[in-house]
Amino acid sequence: MQCSYQNRSLSPQVLRIRNADGYFVTSIAYPGRRIFFSAPSDAFLEIQSNLLMTSYHLDYLDCEGLEVKRPKPAPQAALSPAC
């Protein structure tokens, strides 16, 4: 599935996409930047934020909640033949 995450903090974050089968991808999200990525349906996003020089904070988000929903195309009206 296609997913999106935006770093709304003032510092870079380390992102790691993981699932139970051991699949993972690591990336950096700079402040204000939106990251688009593909992930298995059972994956979660691990977000590492540095709080101080010697400590960091981890958040976990389910990737299903980050899935990019594409709008369904509008139905097209049937054209009737000209009389």
C-alpha positions, -999 to 999 in steps of 0.1 A, spaced: 0 0 0 11 36 -6 16 56 26 26 92 36 41 107 67 50 144 75 77 154 100 60 183 119 89 186 144 118 211 143 145 184 140 152 155 116 136 121 125 147 86 117 119 65 102 118 28 101 91 8 84 88 -27 99 65 -57 98 64 -91 116 83 -109 88 114 -89 94 109 -65 65 122 -30 72 133 1 55 150 31 71 149 67 60 154 103 73 125 128 74 137 164 76 116 191 94 84 200 74 91 173 47 65 147 37 77 112 29 58 88 6 66 51 8 52 17 0 46 -7 29 31 -41 35 -4 -40 50 8 -53 83 37 -28 87 41 -1 112 62 31 112 88 36 140 97 73 144 129 81 163 132 117 175 162 131 194 152 148 226 186 156 240 222 148 229 221 115 247 184 104 245 157 98 220 120 91 218 102 64 198 67 65 184 49 38 166 22 43 140 2 16 121 8 21 84 -29 15 76 -36 48 93 -10 65 70 -23 50 37 -28 74 9 -64 71 -3 -68 79 -40 -101 95 -49 -124 73 -70 -130 86 -105 -163 103 -110 -188 82 -130 -191 94 -166 -225 103 -179 -237 81 -207 -239 100 -240 -271 96 -259 -270 96 -297 -280 128 -314 -314 128 -329 
